[in-house]
Amino acid sequence: MLAQTLLRIDTYDRFFQSFGYECPLPQHLKRTINSGFPRYNLMVDAHFMAEMCAGILVAVTDYDRVEGDLLLDVAREGETTAGMGGRQFTTKEGEIVLRDEKEIICVLCQGADEKTRVRDDTANVLFYSYAVPGIDATYLKEGLAVAAETMAEFGRGSLKGFEVFVTRAR
């Protein structure tokens, strides 16, 4: 099982490198091995657990800050969004992005936006993951289930829905 998780992390790493970016999963794995799971808050902790248990890249967002419907899209060269921590993300042609009806809220290889980052007052979260070529949807289901079930149990909340959408590149 660990060998398969490591292979998935390596698959994500190669994908990120193809766009010229460093994948965060290898660093998350090293930190987890050396120090255990990080402890920030339940929402972020559940996201790290999902990543390490399933070997997939997971994001967590404050769902109440999403404006309208979500759209998985391919970016045009030079689109910008305010990333977490004051970073500015500028897209490359063909990068995978998640948009709400107002703006990009996540650039797969660069990170999530500041607007939808989870905060102490976050009440409704959305965990999401992107499969890259070579990652089967089964692993997304496993990882996202870890995150959602952890939040529901330890956050004394409830699951409102659980879906994995599978699309194929054209």
DOGUFI-581758 format. One record per atom (N, C-alpha, C, O): residue in one letter; atom name; x negated, y negated, z negated. Coordinates in steps of 0.001 Angstrom, whole numbers, plus 500000, padded with zeros to 6 digits. Each point is the difference from the previous one (the first is absolute). Layout:
# residues N
R:A:CA:X:Y:Z
...
END
This chain:
# residues 170
R:M:N:499184:501190:500000
R:M:CA:500816:498810:500000
R:M:C:499130:498732:500000
R:M:O:500270:499071:500762
R:L:N:498703:500883:498401
R:L:CA:499117:498841:499969
R:L:C:499305:499810:501342
R:L:O:499833:498871:500460
R:A:N:499764:502224:500167
R:A:CA:499330:499903:501295
R:A:C:500924:499365:501040
R:A:O:499551:499195:500816
R:Q:N:501733:501160:499162
R:Q:CA:500964:499421:500932
R:Q:C:500225:498513:499715
R:Q:O:500126:499198:500925
R:T:N:499925:500445:497797
R:T:CA:500150:498594:499620
R:T:C:498811:499198:500508
R:T:O:500167:498903:500533
R:L:N:498632:501643:499301
R:L:CA:498793:499314:500475
R:L:C:500005:499855:501520
R:L:O:499553:498980:500526
R:L:N:500944:502021:500175
R:L:CA:500098:499902:501464
R:L:C:500957:498892:500421
R:L:O:499729:499278:500959
R:R:N:501381:500585:498334
R:R:CA:500953:498930:500329
R:R:C:499382:498628:499725
R:R:O:500158:499075:500797
R:I:N:499148:500797:498091
R:I:CA:499327:498729:499697
R:I:C:498990:499671:501094
R:I:O:499890:498849:500422
R:D:N:499379:502154:500032
R:D:CA:499033:499802:501079
R:D:C:500695:499599:501305
R:D:O:499469:499188:500758
R:T:N:501704:501371:499505
R:T:CA:500765:499648:501201
R:T:C:500394:498521:499963
R:T:O:499855:499288:500994
R:Y:N:500639:500262:497863
R:Y:CA:500322:498573:499861
R:Y:C:498740:499147:500178
R:Y:O:500040:498965:500666
R:D:N:498861:501462:498748
R:D:CA:498757:499234:500076
R:D:C:499553:499834:501454
R:D:O:499614:498905:500410
R:R:N:500438:502161:500356
R:R:CA:499606:499913:501414
R:R:C:500933:499060:500780
R:R:O:499551:499242:500859
R:F:N:501745:500820:498830
R:F:CA:500962:499126:500671
R:F:C:499682:498531:499705
R:F:O:499958:499178:500916
R:F:N:499822:500496:497825
R:F:CA:499671:498629:499621
R:F:C:498727:499545:500704
R:F:O:499937:498884:500516
R:Q:N:499053:501978:499505
R:Q:CA:498738:499648:500641
R:Q:C:500183:499701:501487
R:Q:O:499275:499180:500563
R:S:N:501698:501486:500076
R:S:CA:500233:499759:501423
R:S:C:500482:498570:500256
R:S:O:499873:499493:501115
R:F:N:500681:499856:497855
R:F:CA:500403:498594:500102
R:F:C:498965:499074:499378
R:F:O:500184:498783:499985
R:G:N:498721:501790:499497
R:G:CA:498938:499182:499417
R:G:C:500213:499638:498542
R:G:O:499428:499021:499521
R:Y:N:501390:501753:499757
R:Y:CA:500288:499715:498592
R:Y:C:499590:501169:499120
R:Y:O:499863:501133:500460
R:E:N:499947:498564:498272
R:E:CA:499694:501021:499004
R:E:C:501305:500473:499366
R:E:O:500809:499189:499549
R:C:N:499387:502107:500422
R:C:CA:501193:500578:499381
R:C:C:499835:499982:498481
R:C:O:498932:500358:499503
R:P:N:502092:499237:499748
R:P:CA:499874:499968:498540
R:P:C:500055:501378:499334
R:P:O:499584:500134:498849
R:L:N:500914:500879:501839
R:L:CA:500167:501310:499358
R:L:C:498706:500620:499473
R:L:O:500006:500511:498880
R:P:N:498893:499473:501860
R:P:CA:498770:500585:499433
R:P:C:499569:499314:498703
R:P:O:499540:500669:499075
R:Q:N:500603:498009:500848
R:Q:CA:499641:499286:498768
R:Q:C:500971:500338:498867
R:Q:O:499590:500152:498849
R:H:N:501692:499963:501481
R:H:CA:500983:500395:498983
R:H:C:499669:501389:499454
R:H:O:500111:500238:498797
R:L:N:499483:500674:502084
R:L:CA:499639:501353:499577
R:L:C:498775:499977:499096
R:L:O:499997:500643:498951
R:K:N:498967:498630:501437
R:K:CA:498790:499922:499176
R:K:C:500301:499424:498627
R:K:O:499521:500515:498990
R:R:N:501270:498419:500969
R:R:CA:500350:499389:498722
R:R:C:500805:500976:499135
R:R:O:499794:500070:498789
R:T:N:501109:500670:501824
R:T:CA:500824:500958:499260
R:T:C:499134:501131:499443
R:T:O:500177:500405:498852
R:I:N:498893:500105:501951
R:I:CA:499111:501071:499539
R:I:C:499122:499511:498855
R:I:O:499824:500709:499009
R:N:N:499626:498092:501117
R:N:CA:499073:499473:498993
R:N:C:500675:499470:498748
R:N:O:499429:500074:498911
R:S:N:501772:499395:501226
R:S:CA:500630:499310:498866
R:S:C:501419:500448:499688
R:S:O:500597:499515:499039
R:G:N:499949:501388:501740
R:G:CA:501400:500377:499819
R:G:C:500899:499027:500744
R:G:O:499528:499072:500656
R:F:N:501754:501151:499232
R:F:CA:500940:499113:500663
R:F:C:499936:498611:499368
R:F:O:499970:499878:498775
R:P:N:500010:499086:502042
R:P:CA:500004:498644:499436
R:P:C:501333:499743:499302
R:P:O:501006:500636:500316
R:R:N:498997:498450:498755
R:R:CA:501228:499671:499278
R:R:C:500232:498502:500094
R:R:O:499385:499206:499289
R:Y:N:501521:500433:501610
R:Y:CA:500363:498599:500190
R:Y:C:501404:499764:499462
R:Y:O:500200:499345:498977
R:N:N:500749:501202:501736
R:N:CA:501390:500021:499572
R:N:C:500633:501213:500665
R:N:O:499402:500580:500906
R:L:N:501763:499806:498678
R:L:CA:500597:501240:500482
R:L:C:500144:500028:501517
R:L:O:499777:501040:500621
R:M:N:500591:497833:499982
R:M:CA:500207:499972:501449
R:M:C:498709:500267:500760
R:M:O:499976:500803:500932
R:V:N:498967:498531:498675
R:V:CA:498704:500178:500668
R:V:C:499408:501369:499648
R:V:O:499414:500661:500857
R:D:N:500737:499759:497895
R:D:CA:499482:501306:499588
R:D:C:500668:501127:500783
R:D:O:499327:500944:500414
R:A:N:501984:498970:499794
R:A:CA:500728:501027:500759
R:A:C:499506:500035:501443
R:A:O:499917:501068:500607
R:H:N:499761:497786:499927
R:H:CA:499482:499925:501376
R:H:C:498636:500688:500112
R:H:O:499752:500729:500959
R:F:N:499356:499039:498056
R:F:CA:498698:500671:500020
R:F:C:500147:501507:499815
R:F:O:499297:500773:500651
R:M:N:501602:499649:498475
R:M:CA:500226:501435:499803
R:M:C:500452:500654:501300
R:M:O:499528:501081:500353
R:A:N:501379:498268:500354
R:A:CA:500492:500531:501269
R:A:C:498864:500139:501007
R:A:O:499900:501009:500699
R:E:N:499249:497976:499371
R:E:CA:498869:500058:500934
R:E:C:499085:501176:499700
R:E:O:499635:500757:500899
R:M:N:500002:499391:497850
R:M:CA:499033:501028:499644
R:M:C:500611:501406:500030
R:M:O:499305:500961:500328
R:C:N:501950:499170:499345
R:C:CA:500642:501324:500011
R:C:C:500234:500504:501425
R:C:O:499865:501194:500265
R:A:N:500485:497905:500648
R:A:CA:500337:500423:501359
R:A:C:498924:499665:501030
R:A:O:500042:500501:501123
R:G:N:498992:498652:498503
R:G:CA:498958:499630:500964
R:G:C:500521:499100:501106
R:G:O:499539:500073:501139
R:I:N:501419:499080:498524
R:I:CA:500570:499073:500983
R:I:C:499878:498577:499469
R:I:O:499836:499788:498799
R:L:N:500245:499259:502088
R:L:CA:499973:498599:499615
R:L:C:501423:499563:499673
R:L:O:500902:500153:500823
R:V:N:499299:499307:497989
R:V:CA:501326:499586:499533
R:V:C:499948:498526:499624
R:V:O:498997:499513:499479
R:A:N:502081:499796:500789
R:A:CA:500146:498611:499577
R:A:C:501248:499898:499134
R:A:O:500944:500777:500144
R:V:N:499037:498253:498959
R:V:CA:501171:499716:499169
R:V:C:500298:498520:500126
R:V:O:499089:499172:499975
R:T:N:502182:500495:500160
R:T:CA:500397:498619:500207
R:T:C:501229:499669:499165
R:T:O:500787:500880:499651
R:D:N:499364:497852:500039
R:D:CA:501192:499510:499302
R:D:C:501103:499879:501040
R:D:O:500014:499071:500808
R:Y:N:500902:501876:499160
R:Y:CA:501030:500084:501032
R:Y:C:500914:498775:500013
R:Y:O:500524:499631:501051
R:D:N:499667:499747:497810
R:D:CA:500863:498820:499939
R:D:C:499385:498794:500701
R:D:O:500700:499021:500260
R:R:N:498019:501027:500047
R:R:CA:499331:498893:500701
R:R:C:499934:500228:501514
R:R:O:499545:499129:500741
R:V:N:500905:502035:499714
R:V:CA:500084:500268:501438
R:V:C:501182:499213:500539
R:V:O:501095:500034:499439
R:E:N:498670:499261:501653
R:E:CA:501045:499156:500581
R:E:C:500619:500677:501217
R:E:O:499446:499960:501098
R:G:N:501712:500662:498690
R:G:CA:500716:500653:501090
R:G:C:499495:501401:500263
R:G:O:499418:500643:499127
R:D:N:500814:499819:502087
R:D:CA:499630:501356:500397
R:D:C:498495:500123:500215
R:D:O:499303:499015:500245
R:L:N:500223:502214:499659
R:L:CA:498589:500303:500254
R:L:C:499838:500544:501410
R:L:O:500888:500671:500525
R:L:N:497970:499033:500079
R:L:CA:499684:500464:501340
R:L:C:498547:500450:500037
R:L:O:499098:499219:499698
R:L:N:500674:502030:500670
R:L:CA:498654:500491:500253
R:L:C:499651:499576:501414
R:L:O:500762:500259:500932
R:D:N:498091:499091:499239
R:D:CA:499711:499354:501271
R:D:C:498511:500089:500313
R:D:O:499198:500441:499176
R:V:N:500459:499135:502012
R:V:CA:498611:499885:500434
R:V:C:499713:498512:500173
R:V:O:500747:499289:500673
R:A:N:498181:500255:498722
R:A:CA:499673:498572:499998
R:A:C:499424:499542:501331
R:A:O:499438:500770:500779
R:R:N:500735:497938:499432
R:R:CA:499307:499319:501088
R:R:C:498700:499442:499436
R:R:O:499884:499825:498787
R:E:N:499175:499903:502035
R:E:CA:498727:499386:499590
R:E:C:500258:498651:499341
R:E:O:500704:499157:500555
R:G:N:498716:500639:498246
R:G:CA:500011:498693:499376
R:G:C:501187:499652:499121
R:G:O:500111:498855:499561
R:E:N:500787:502095:500163
R:E:CA:501076:499701:499053
R:E:C:499390:499896:498606
R:E:O:498997:500651:499709
R:T:N:501605:498536:499434
R:T:CA:499443:499819:498656
R:T:C:501062:500221:498938
R:T:O:501197:499842:500241
R:T:N:498329:500528:498574
R:T:CA:500855:500097:498827
R:T:C:499133:499806:498765
R:T:O:498794:500247:500028
R:A:N:501826:499313:498901
R:A:CA:499293:499796:498733
R:A:C:499910:501326:499265
R:A:O:501007:500526:499525
R:G:N:497790:500009:500383
R:G:CA:499783:501267:499312
R:G:C:499892:499817:498497
R:G:O:499856:498884:499501
R:M:N:500216:502232:499790
R:M:CA:499860:499949:498542
R:M:C:498672:499376:499608
R:M:O:498995:500133:500698
R:G:N:501029:499185:498171
R:G:CA:498778:499432:499459
R:G:C:499473:498808:500776
R:G:O:498814:499684:499908
R:G:N:502040:499650:500853
R:G:CA:499567:498816:500729
R:G:C:499273:500285:501302
R:G:O:499479:499081:500632
R:R:N:500481:502184:499776
R:R:CA:499347:500320:501276
R:R:C:500917:499634:501165
R:R:O:501223:500058:499876
R:Q:N:498194:499571:501234
R:Q:CA:500751:499721:501220
R:Q:C:499741:501146:500965
R:Q:O:498846:500300:500308
R:F:N:502212:500343:500173
R:F:CA:499859:501085:500966
R:F:C:500293:499466:501394
R:F:O:501016:499342:500225
R:T:N:498093:500945:500700
R:T:CA:500195:499678:501406
R:T:C:499949:501310:500765
R:T:O:499015:500734:499922
R:T:N:502045:499557:500816
R:T:CA:500117:501309:500653
R:T:C:499177:500095:501276
R:T:O:499704:499012:500672
R:K:N:499946:502229:499619
R:K:CA:499404:500350:501281
R:K:C:501119:500587:500857
R:K:O:500985:500520:499475
R:E:N:498862:499396:501805
R:E:CA:500978:500579:500919
R:E:C:500187:501486:499684
R:E:O:499029:500751:499909
R:G:N:502214:499656:499928
R:G:CA:500306:501417:499797
R:G:C:499983:500473:498559
R:G:O:500278:501172:499746
R:E:N:499404:497956:499293
R:E:CA:500031:500423:498595
R:E:C:501441:500295:499591
R:E:O:500940:499365:500479
R:I:N:499213:501594:498641
R:I:CA:501314:500378:499501
R:I:C:500367:499064:498857
R:I:O:499218:499798:499072
R:V:N:501989:499631:501007
R:V:CA:500471:499074:498976
R:V:C:501420:500371:499577
R:V:O:500747:500638:500742
R:L:N:499596:498944:498052
R:L:CA:501368:500083:499507
R:L:C:500467:498566:499821
R:L:O:499336:499193:499349
R:R:N:501819:500497:501240
R:R:CA:500545:498647:499942
R:R:C:501356:500017:499301
R:R:O:500746:500975:500084
R:D:N:499556:497929:499228
R:D:CA:501387:499770:499654
R:D:C:500517:499024:501056
R:D:O:499313:499759:500993
R:E:N:501866:499679:498819
R:E:CA:500557:499132:501044
R:E:C:499305:498636:500078
R:E:O:500238:499230:500930
R:K:N:498902:500478:498089
R:K:CA:499305:498710:500001
R:K:C:498536:500105:500438
R:K:O:499510:499152:500745
R:E:N:499784:501906:498782
R:E:CA:498561:500051:500258
R:E:C:499436:501403:499768
R:E:O:500705:500910:499564
R:I:N:498023:499233:500735
R:I:CA:499289:501251:499727
R:I:C:499855:500140:498491
R:I:O:499590:499058:499322
R:I:N:500747:502122:500152
R:I:CA:499807:500238:498571
R:I:C:498897:501014:499725
R:I:O:499588:500178:498854
R:C:N:499934:500485:502194
R:C:CA:498856:500901:499830
R:C:C:499339:500245:501339
R:C:O:500669:500241:501004
R:V:N:498015:499696:498999
R:V:CA:499201:500386:501164
R:V:C:499287:501279:499570
R:V:O:499182:499978:499081
R:L:N:501125:501131:501578
R:L:CA:499509:501299:499553
R:L:C:498532:499982:499601
R:L:O:499667:500409:498888
R:C:N:499462:499137:501973
R:C:CA:498562:500085:499727
R:C:C:499452:498839:499179
R:C:O:498817:499996:499660
R:Q:N:502022:499016:500013
R:Q:CA:499508:498854:499239
R:Q:C:500646:499879:498628
R:Q:O:499350:499563:499050
R:G:N:501910:500814:500831
R:G:CA:500642:499978:498701
R:G:C:501363:499344:499994
R:G:O:500527:499572:501027
R:A:N:500028:500368:497759
R:A:CA:501339:499448:499797
R:A:C:499929:498500:499751
R:A:O:498942:499444:499706
R:D:N:502213:499924:500421
R:D:CA:500074:498554:499849
R:D:C:500155:499583:498543
R:D:O:500270:500823:499125
R:E:N:499557:497911:500641
R:E:CA:500155:499429:498660
R:E:C:501475:499861:499627
R:E:O:500374:500212:498847
R:K:N:500457:499434:502125
R:K:CA:501407:499732:499733
R:K:C:500700:501178:499312
R:K:O:500771:499794:499062
R:T:N:498972:501424:501390
R:T:CA:500741:501162:499492
R:T:C:499221:500829:498982
R:T:O:500424:501099:499643
R:R:N:498447:498387:499889
R:R:CA:499226:500778:499024
R:R:C:500816:500172:498721
R:R:O:500776:499119:499631
R:V:N:499046:502016:499695
R:V:CA:500741:500246:498758
R:V:C:499446:499112:498892
R:V:O:498801:499732:499925
R:R:N:502112:499824:499222
R:R:CA:499670:499119:498878
R:R:C:500642:500569:498741
R:R:O:500731:500988:500060
R:D:N:498998:498398:498824
R:D:CA:500580:500471:498743
R:D:C:501525:499989:500020
R:D:O:500632:500824:499340
R:D:N:499963:498252:501411
R:D:CA:501463:499916:500035
R:D:C:500640:500788:501146
R:D:O:501205:499887:500226
R:T:N:498004:500906:500498
R:T:CA:500544:500803:501097
R:T:C:500994:501016:499451
R:T:O:499705:500726:499051
R:A:N:501473:499314:501555
R:A:CA:501046:500920:499550
R:A:C:500245:501134:500993
R:A:O:500358:501107:499596
R:N:N:499454:498633:501688
R:N:CA:500256:500996:501041
R:N:C:498771:500129:500877
R:N:O:499543:499025:500596
R:V:N:499926:502185:499477
R:V:CA:498796:500213:500791
R:V:C:500293:500847:501226
R:V:O:500945:500788:500034
R:L:N:498226:499025:500949
R:L:CA:500013:500825:501195
R:L:C:498591:500560:500147
R:L:O:499033:499247:500114
R:F:N:500860:502071:499882
R:F:CA:498742:500659:500311
R:F:C:500073:500384:501470
R:F:O:501024:500499:500466
R:Y:N:497899:499270:500259
R:Y:CA:499975:500411:501399
R:Y:C:498605:500449:500377
R:Y:O:499011:499670:499345
R:S:N:500943:501089:501727
R:S:CA:498733:500521:500476
R:S:C:500035:500070:501518
R:S:O:501063:500139:500605
R:Y:N:497789:499766:499984
R:Y:CA:499873:500150:501435
R:Y:C:499252:501306:500266
R:Y:O:498968:500274:499387
R:A:N:501560:500516:501524
R:A:CA:499218:501134:500478
R:A:C:499137:499485:501143
R:A:O:500418:499136:500771
R:V:N:498404:501392:499325
R:V:CA:499135:499707:501136
R:V:C:499831:501310:500754
R:V:O:500309:501059:499454
R:P:N:499209:498902:501788
R:P:CA:499840:501254:500736
R:P:C:499216:501032:499180
R:P:O:498911:499720:499500
R:G:N:501670:501478:500375
R:G:CA:499380:501072:499231
R:G:C:500598:500182:498616
R:G:O:499634:500941:499296
R:I:N:501276:498186:500297
R:I:CA:500661:500103:498696
R:I:C:501456:500403:500232
R:I:O:500757:499269:500639
R:D:N:499622:501871:498852
R:D:CA:501350:500519:500162
R:D:C:500962:499303:499034
R:D:O:499611:499633:498891
R:A:N:501626:500187:501524
R:A:CA:501021:499341:499180
R:A:C:500231:500726:498677
R:A:O:500448:499383:499033
R:T:N:499260:501888:500909
R:T:CA:500162:500769:498751
R:T:C:499215:499356:498867
R:T:O:500483:499945:498869
R:Y:N:498321:499571:501416
R:Y:CA:499160:499411:498964
R:Y:C:500533:498633:499563
R:Y:O:499847:499606:498844
R:L:N:500781:499678:502092
R:L:CA:500642:498746:499617
R:L:C:501133:500289:499015
R:L:O:500142:499313:498988
R:K:N:500656:501701:501315
R:K:CA:501106:500372:499110
R:K:C:499476:500368:498617
R:K:O:500560:499578:498989
R:E:N:498364:501211:500966
R:E:CA:499425:500417:498712
R:E:C:499506:498793:499200
R:E:O:500322:499858:498820
R:G:N:498913:499295:501811
R:G:CA:499427:498853:499301
R:G:C:501052:499003:499555
R:G:O:499968:499521:498866
R:L:N:500957:500167:502016
R:L:CA:501039:499045:499641
R:L:C:500916:500557:498919
R:L:O:500526:499244:499184
R:A:N:499669:502070:500803
R:A:CA:500795:500623:498937
R:A:C:499293:499851:498653
R:A:O:500651:499740:498988
R:V:N:498030:500423:500988
R:V:CA:499240:499805:498756
R:V:C:500227:498591:499479
R:V:O:500290:499811:498819
R:A:N:499579:499199:502057
R:A:CA:500162:498605:499580
R:A:C:501423:499734:499507
R:A:O:500192:499432:498925
R:A:N:500789:500974:501855
R:A:CA:501396:499716:499660
R:A:C:500425:500717:498719
R:A:O:500656:499406:499144
R:E:N:498977:501852:500723
R:E:CA:500397:500761:498813
R:E:C:499289:499487:498750
R:E:O:500591:499981:498920
R:T:N:498160:499605:501211
R:T:CA:499277:499421:498869
R:T:C:500678:498715:499535
R:T:O:500203:499790:498804
R:M:N:500146:499356:502156
R:M:CA:500683:498749:499649
R:M:C:501347:500265:499345
R:M:O:500339:499382:498990
R:A:N:500420:501530:501581
R:A:CA:501340:500274:499463
R:A:C:499918:500552:498577
R:A:O:500773:499603:499127
R:E:N:498285:501316:500646
R:E:CA:499908:500618:498676
R:E:C:499417:499056:498959
R:E:O:500598:499803:498941
R:F:N:498262:499620:501341
R:F:CA:499323:499201:498993
R:F:C:500482:498553:499956
R:F:O:499798:499304:499005
R:G:N:500836:500246:502070
R:G:CA:500557:498652:500013
R:G:C:501456:499978:499590
R:G:O:500646:498952:499969
R:R:N:499857:502237:499717
R:R:CA:501409:500151:499601
R:R:C:500934:499379:501035
R:R:O:500991:499348:499671
R:G:N:498654:500880:501584
R:G:CA:500814:499475:501092
R:G:C:500649:501126:500766
R:G:O:500114:501124:499511
R:S:N:500304:498563:501684
R:S:CA:500631:501016:500837
R:S:C:499530:499830:501435
R:S:O:499611:498910:500420
R:L:N:500433:502173:500311
R:L:CA:499667:499991:501417
R:L:C:501237:499576:500773
R:L:O:501069:500587:499832
R:K:N:498796:498410:501004
R:K:CA:501125:499543:500821
R:K:C:499976:500633:501374
R:K:O:501014:500020:500697
R:G:N:497844:500491:499693
R:G:CA:499890:500629:501314
R:G:C:498592:500498:500215
R:G:O:499046:499523:499387
R:F:N:500849:501445:501494
R:F:CA:498696:500567:500316
R:F:C:500054:500451:501449
R:F:O:500721:500940:500334
R:E:N:498516:498392:500530
R:E:CA:500009:500339:501413
R:E:C:498589:499944:500557
R:E:O:499192:499161:499601
R:V:N:500525:501735:501316
R:V:CA:498765:499948:500768
R:V:C:500421:499918:501456
R:V:O:500702:500878:500501
R:F:N:498868:498070:500174
R:F:CA:500317:499800:501403
R:F:C:498802:500458:500824
R:F:O:498867:499595:499740
R:V:N:501383:501229:501229
R:V:CA:498950:500499:500862
R:V:C:500201:499410:501386
R:V:O:501047:500182:500622
R:T:N:497941:499111:499850
R:T:CA:500038:499467:501358
R:T:C:498762:500501:500720
R:T:O:498989:500318:499373
R:R:N:501094:499748:501889
R:R:CA:498873:500431:500815
R:R:C:499569:498857:500895
R:R:O:500833:499279:500549
R:A:N:497880:500562:499594
R:A:CA:499477:498965:500896
R:A:C:500420:500330:501427
R:A:O:500081:501167:500384
R:R:N:500181:497794:500389
R:R:CA:500416:500221:501400
R:R:C:498826:499958:500911
R:R:O:500151:500164:501211
END
